[in-house]
Amino acid sequence: MALAEQAELRLEQCAVSQITRMELLSFPGITRDEERRIDAFLSACHVCRLDERTEQEAIRLRRLTNLKLPDAIIAASALVRGATLLTLDRRMKAAIASLGEL
């Protein structure tokens, strides 16, 4: 949520990968209050489902950058939709920046 605010985006403009959704909701030790807040955030965003185009792009990204598969799927979700990738993951940022694609 903070990343969207920093980028001056409204939540209705945001999308998250299906992988991001799973990561957020499966965090060990998550409290009910945190889960409710995450659910509220996710319900305001579009969830990008894993489709064949995203799958193929994730495979390509993983081969080119050696990103972990979940990170490659997240980046591919943005790429195939022409979206801006917002992440705090420095390794992912560097890998994608090296391709000059996002």
Secondary structure by P-SEA (a helix, b strand, c coil): caaaaaaccccccccccaaaaaaaaacccccaaaaaaaaaaaaabbbbcccaaaaaaaaaaaaaccccaaaaaaaaaaaaacbbbbbccaaaaaaaaaaccc
